[in-house]
Amino acid sequence: MLLIATIDPILRSNLEERLIQIGDPFLVLEEGENIVEAVFRHQPSMVILDLYLSHPSGLAILRQLRAEGYAGKVVVLGGQSTQSLTQEATRLGALQIVGRPFNASQVLGAVRVAKGTLDDDPE
């Protein structure tokens, strides 16, 4: 299962549509939902985490996940203004970092790379 937490409503909608087509199980969360609690409740194999989340920040969420023992794969959504954050995310085990601007295809491509299944779904 993928757990997706992003501030971008268009990306959320596009990812939902694509994942339904692919048939992959997923859970999409919005900012303000308890992402850490959801990760431990649903035990996703991968988390797609937006570094632009606030209250707490995406990086704070990633730190807490790792501190509490989440060992699953992580893909982060960043941007040019978050270079120092992406370095910290990499140190915390993020396997892929997708910079803005991005679309659902790019995010799902990063997921395939992180899963080690890049050749399974060519586009």
Secondary structure, DSSP 8 states (H G I E B T S, - for coil): -EEEE-S-HHHHHHHHHHHHHHT--EEEE-TTS-HHHHHHHH--SEEEEETT-TTTTHHHHHHHHHHTT--SEEEEE--GGGHHHHHHHHHTTEEEEE-SS--HHHHHHHHHHHHT-GGGS--
